[in-house]
Amino acid sequence: MSFWPSRFAHRSMSIAIAICASLIMVPRASGQAPGPIVEYKEVVPVSAGQIRDKEVCINFSPVMTAGDFFDGLQRHETASGDQFRKNSQVVTTFPDQITVQVQTAVTVCDADLYTPAPLPSFFNGLQFKVQWKRGLAMRSVAQVVVQRVMFASQEGDNRLMFLLKIRDHSVPLTDHLIISVLSPQGKLLTRMSGKL
């Protein structure tokens, strides 16, 4: 008579211990430490690009701006993917208007000191192609206007800036902005990428 209850009690206790152990372990397995939080400022860097033409290098240093949209925007890495918040509110899309400022310097390649170089003959015919990338799929932005701005600089200092004014609607913040620089004949010369 006493054999069955003790055996039953032993089994119940084993089951209870196993359940408690699994309850303790589950939060550790699924409740991993939260991923890092990245906070942005008003200006977001985009990867740099370069065109080499013999001894002359055209260096592109782009940044992305959109008024105060990016200032204080945070990217939270979660198990289901990146989530963006600003002032505790979830943000899912880019604003309808973005400006990419592409600072350009034409220099002697591999010089020890910054050394301006004359503009290559093809420079004035450079073209910009701007696209969104999601996974492997690429699509053109709805509208882009390119403006060229010359800097007031010392004689022979070939620095200037291109303003790429982009208009699009409902573009997810997880998409990448791809900026391609093309020759006057349409050949790809360099590519830059912006990712939040």
C-alpha positions in Angstrom: 0.0 0.0 0.0 2.7 2.4 0.9 4.7 1.5 -2.3 2.3 3.1 -4.8 1.9 6.5 -3.0 5.6 6.9 -2.6 6.3 5.9 -6.2 3.5 8.3 -7.3 4.9 11.1 -5.1 8.3 10.5 -6.5 7.1 10.7 -10.1 5.0 13.8 -9.3 8.0 15.5 -7.7 10.2 14.6 -10.7 7.6 16.1 -13.1 7.2 19.2 -10.9 11.0 19.7 -10.9 11.2 19.2 -14.7 8.4 21.8 -15.2 10.0 24.3 -12.8 13.4 23.8 -14.6 11.8 24.4 -18.0 10.0 27.5 -16.7 13.2 28.9 -15.4 15.1 28.1 -18.6 12.6 29.3 -21.1 12.9 33.0 -20.3 16.6 32.8 -20.5 16.4 31.1 -23.9 13.8 33.4 -25.5 14.3 36.5 -23.4 17.8 37.3 -24.7 19.3 40.6 -23.7 17.9 43.4 -25.9 20.1 44.3 -28.9 22.0 47.6 -29.1 20.1 50.9 -29.7 21.5 53.2 -32.3 20.5 56.9 -32.0 20.9 59.2 -35.0 21.6 62.9 -35.3 20.3 65.4 -37.8 22.8 64.2 -40.4 23.2 60.5 -41.3 26.5 59.4 -43.0 26.3 57.4 -46.3 29.2 55.2 -47.4 31.9 57.1 -49.4 32.7 56.6 -53.0 35.7 57.2 -55.3 36.5 57.4 -59.0 40.2 57.0 -60.0 41.3 58.3 -63.4 45.0 57.7 -63.7 46.6 60.0 -61.0 43.4 61.9 -60.3 40.8 60.8 -57.6 37.3 62.1 -57.3 36.2 61.5 -53.7 32.5 61.5 -52.8 31.5 62.0 -49.1 27.7 61.9 -48.9 25.3 62.5 -45.9 21.6 62.3 -45.7 19.3 64.9 -44.1 15.6 65.5 -43.8 15.0 68.5 -41.5 14.9 67.3 -37.9 13.5 63.8 -38.9 16.6 61.9 -38.1 17.6 63.9 -35.0 16.8 61.6 -32.1 15.5 58.7 -34.2 16.5 55.4 -32.6 17.0 51.9 -34.2 16.3 49.0 -31.8 17.5 45.6 -32.9 14.9 43.0 -32.1 14.5 39.2 -32.8 12.0 40.0 -35.5 14.1 42.7 -37.1 15.0 46.4 -36.7 12.4 48.7 -35.1 12.6 52.5 -35.2 11.3 54.9 -32.6 11.3 58.6 -32.0 10.0 60.2 -28.8 8.7 56.7 -27.8 6.6 56.5 -31.0 7.2 53.8 -33.6 8.3 55.2 -36.9 8.1 53.0 -40.0 8.8 55.1 -43.1 11.2 57.7 -44.4 9.9 61.2 -44.8 8.6 62.1 -48.3 11.5 64.5 -48.9 15.2 63.6 -48.3 18.3 65.6 -49.3 21.6 63.9 -49.8 24.6 66.3 -49.7 27.5 64.8 -51.7 30.7 66.7 -51.0 33.2 66.1 -53.7 37.0 66.7 -53.7 39.2 66.2 -56.8 42.7 65.3 -55.6 46.0 63.7 -56.6 45.6 60.0 -55.7 47.8 58.6 -52.9 49.4 62.0 -52.1 50.8 62.3 -48.6 49.1 65.7 -48.2 45.8 66.9 -49.7 46.7 68.0 -53.2 44.0 69.4 -55.5 44.0 68.1 -59.0 42.5 69.5 -62.2 39.0 68.3 -63.1 39.0 65.3 -65.5 37.3 66.0 -68.8 34.4 63.7 -68.0 33.6 65.4 -64.7 30.9 67.8 -65.9 29.0 65.0 -67.6 28.7 62.8 -64.4 25.2 61.5 -63.8 23.6 60.2 -60.6 21.2 57.3 -60.4 19.3 57.0 -57.1 17.5 53.8 -56.1 16.0 52.0 -53.1 17.1 48.5 -52.3 15.1 45.9 -50.4 16.7 42.5 -50.1 18.1 42.0 -53.7 15.4 44.0 -55.4 16.3 47.6 -56.6 13.8 50.2 -57.7 14.2 53.9 -58.7 13.2 56.7 -56.4 10.0 58.4 -57.5 11.8 61.7 -58.2 15.3 63.1 -57.8 16.6 66.6 -58.7 20.4 67.1 -58.8 21.9 70.5 -58.1 25.6 71.4 -58.3 27.0 73.8 -55.7 30.5 75.4 -56.1 32.4 76.3 -52.9 34.1 79.6 -52.6 37.6 78.2 -52.1 41.2 78.9 -52.9 42.2 78.9 -56.5 42.8 75.4 -57.8 41.0 73.8 -54.8 38.4 71.7 -56.7 35.8 71.1 -54.0 32.1 71.2 -54.8 28.9 69.7 -53.7 26.0 67.9 -55.3 22.6 68.2 -53.7 20.3 65.2 -54.5 16.8 66.2 -53.6 14.7 63.0 -53.3 10.9 62.8 -53.2 9.2 59.5 -52.5 6.4 58.2 -50.4 5.9 55.4 -47.8 9.5 54.0 -48.1 10.2 51.7 -45.2 13.1 52.7 -43.0 14.6 49.3 -43.5 15.3 50.0 -47.2 18.8 51.0 -48.3 19.4 54.1 -50.3 21.7 53.4 -53.3 23.5 56.2 -55.1 25.3 55.3 -58.3 27.6 57.7 -60.2 27.6 57.1 -63.9 29.9 58.3 -66.7 28.5 60.6 -69.5 28.0 57.3 -71.4 26.1 55.6 -68.6 28.9 53.4 -67.3 28.9 52.7 -63.5 31.9 54.5 -61.9 31.2 54.2 -58.2 28.3 53.4 -55.8 27.4 54.5 -52.3 24.9 53.1 -49.9 22.9 54.6 -47.0 21.4 52.3 -44.4 19.9 53.1 -41.1 
